Amino acid sequence: MTDQPTREDAPRSCTVGEDVLRVHELVGADDPRPKCGAGEGETVDEWLRAVNCPECR
């Protein structure tokens, strides 16, 4: 058995609008907004990716 993180262990993350390179952490389980407030009113897509937004870390 490996020590790979599971989906349950990983923080919920997202991209905002057309920017698919910057990955943000979501505010919470029931709140699909980036912690840093990026992309006010833009579409948020949830991913299982490492957060790389410096403001969300």
Secondary structure, 3 states (H helix, E strand, C coil): CCCCCCCCCCCCEEEECCEEEEEEEEEECCEEEECCCCCCCCCEEEECCCCCCCCCC
